[in-house]
Amino acid sequence: MSKDGKRVNWSDEETVLFLQLWSEKNIQDKFDGTVRNNRVFKELTEKLAEAGYQRTPGQLRDKLKKAKKYYKAVKDNNACSGAERQTCPFFDILDPILKDRPSVEPTILVDTAADLGPEEETEEPDDTGLLPSENEQDKENTFVSEQSSSSSSTSGASASSVSRTPKRRR
C-alpha cells in the first residue's frame, strides 16, 4: 500500500524481478534453512529498492504466497484428465523452483480406500431380520410343536406341520 492507504499494483517487470531474485540459489537456501524468513524478505526488499521498487517485506511475502497458490492451482488443474489446460503468467520462473516441492507434488499418495489390514466380516440380517449368528443361537431354543391330522382324512395319509418360533430377546 502507498502512504495514503491505497493499494499499489505490481507491474509485470517488478513481479518478474522479484521472482527472479527469489529464485536465486542463495536466496532459496536461506528460505529452506529458516522458519522465520523476515530477514530474507528484508534482503529482497533492499534488492528491489536498488532497482527502484519500494515494497515492504509483508508485501513480498503476500505476493509470493499468491504466486505459489496460483501456480499450484494451475498444476492441479492441468493434472486432471479432461480439464482445459491453464497457464500461469510467471510459470517459467516458478516451475523450476516449485515443481518438485512436496506442497506441489506430494512425495507419497495414500488411497484412503486401500486395504490397510484384514477386513472384518460384517453380518447382514437375513429374511427373518436376524443376523446369522442369532439364527444359529435360536435354533437351539426353538420350540417345535407337531400336530397330527386324523387318520380319517380323505387321502388316508397323515400330515404333520411343524411350527418354529424363535425366542425373542429382551
C-alpha positions in Angstrom: 0.0 0.0 0.0 1.1 3.5 -0.6 1.4 6.1 2.2 -2.2 7.3 1.5 -3.5 3.8 2.2 -4.2 2.9 -1.5 -3.0 -0.4 -2.9 -0.2 -0.2 -5.4 -0.4 -2.8 -8.1 2.7 -4.7 -9.1 3.9 -4.2 -12.7 4.9 -7.3 -14.6 8.6 -6.1 -14.7 8.6 -5.7 -10.9 7.0 -9.2 -10.4 9.5 -10.8 -12.7 12.4 -9.1 -11.0 11.1 -10.2 -7.6 10.6 -13.8 -8.6 14.0 -13.9 -10.3 15.6 -12.6 -7.1 13.6 -15.1 -5.0 14.6 -18.0 -7.3 18.3 -17.5 -6.9 20.0 -20.4 -5.2 21.5 -18.4 -2.3 18.0 -17.0 -1.5 16.4 -20.4 -1.8 19.0 -21.8 0.6 18.1 -19.1 3.1 14.4 -19.8 2.8 14.9 -23.5 3.2 17.2 -23.1 6.2 14.8 -21.0 8.3 11.4 -20.9 9.8 11.3 -17.2 10.4 12.1 -15.7 7.0 11.6 -12.0 7.6 15.3 -11.3 7.2 15.3 -12.9 3.8 12.3 -10.8 2.7 14.1 -7.7 4.0 17.1 -8.6 1.9 14.8 -9.0 -1.2 13.2 -5.6 -0.3 16.7 -4.0 -0.4 17.5 -5.6 -3.8 14.2 -4.4 -5.2 14.8 -0.9 -3.8 18.2 -0.8 -5.7 16.2 -1.4 -8.9 13.7 1.4 -8.0 10.8 -0.6 -6.5 9.6 0.2 -3.0 8.0 -2.8 -1.3 7.7 -4.0 2.3 8.7 -7.5 3.4 5.0 -8.2 4.1 4.1 -7.2 0.5 6.8 -9.5 -0.8 5.5 -12.4 1.4 1.9 -11.8 0.2 3.0 -11.6 -3.5 5.0 -14.9 -3.2 2.2 -16.6 -1.3 -0.4 -15.7 -4.0 2.0 -16.6 -6.8 2.6 -20.1 -5.3 -1.1 -20.6 -4.7 -1.9 -19.7 -8.3 0.9 -21.9 -9.6 -0.3 -24.9 -7.6 -3.9 -24.3 -8.8 -2.7 -24.4 -12.4 -0.6 -27.5 -11.8 -3.6 -29.3 -10.1 -5.9 -28.3 -12.9 -3.5 -29.4 -15.6 -3.0 -32.8 -13.9 -6.7 -33.6 -14.2 -7.8 -35.7 -17.2 -10.1 -33.8 -19.5 -9.5 -30.4 -17.8 -8.9 -27.5 -20.1 -5.2 -26.5 -19.9 -4.4 -23.4 -17.9 -1.3 -21.3 -17.7 0.3 -19.1 -15.0 1.8 -15.8 -16.0 5.1 -16.5 -14.3 5.1 -20.2 -14.7 8.6 -20.4 -16.4 10.1 -18.7 -13.3 8.1 -20.6 -10.7 8.2 -24.1 -12.2 11.9 -24.9 -11.8 11.8 -24.0 -8.1 8.4 -25.4 -7.1 7.8 -28.4 -9.4 9.5 -30.9 -7.1 8.3 -29.4 -3.8 6.1 -31.6 -1.6 3.4 -28.9 -1.4 3.0 -29.1 -5.2 4.0 -32.7 -6.0 3.3 -34.9 -2.9 6.0 -37.5 -2.2 3.5 -40.1 -1.2 -0.1 -40.5 -2.2 -2.3 -42.6 0.1 -5.6 -44.1 -1.2 -8.0 -44.0 1.7 -9.9 -46.9 0.2 -6.8 -49.1 0.1 -6.8 -52.3 2.0 -4.9 -51.3 5.2 -5.4 -54.5 7.1 -7.5 -57.6 7.5 -11.1 -56.9 6.7 -13.6 -57.8 9.4 -16.6 -59.8 8.3 -19.9 -58.0 8.9 -23.1 -59.8 9.3 -26.2 -58.8 7.5 -29.7 -59.7 8.5 -31.5 -62.5 6.6 -35.2 -62.7 5.6 -36.2 -63.1 9.3 -34.4 -59.8 10.3 -32.0 -61.7 12.4 -28.2 -61.9 12.0 -26.9 -65.3 11.0 -25.2 -65.7 14.4 -28.5 -65.0 16.1 -30.2 -67.6 13.9 -27.7 -70.3 15.0 -28.3 -69.5 18.6 -32.0 -69.5 18.2 -32.0 -72.9 16.5 -31.1 -74.4 19.9 -34.0 -72.6 21.6 -36.7 -73.4 19.0 -39.9 -74.8 20.2 -41.3 -77.5 18.0 -44.9 -78.5 18.1 -46.4 -81.2 16.0 -49.9 -81.6 15.2 -51.1 -84.8 13.6 -54.1 -84.9 11.4 -56.5 -87.6 12.0 -56.2 -90.8 10.1 -59.7 -90.2 8.9 -58.6 -87.7 6.3 -59.7 -88.5 2.8 -56.3 -89.3 1.5 -55.6 -91.6 4.4 -52.2 -90.1 4.8 -51.1 -88.4 7.9 -49.7 -84.9 7.7 -47.7 -83.1 10.2 -46.9 -79.5 10.4 -44.0 -78.0 12.2 -44.2 -74.6 13.8 -41.0 -73.0 14.9 -41.0 -69.8 16.9 -37.7 -68.3 17.9 -37.4 -66.9 21.4 -37.4 -63.2 21.5 -34.5 -61.5 23.3 -35.3 -58.9 25.8 
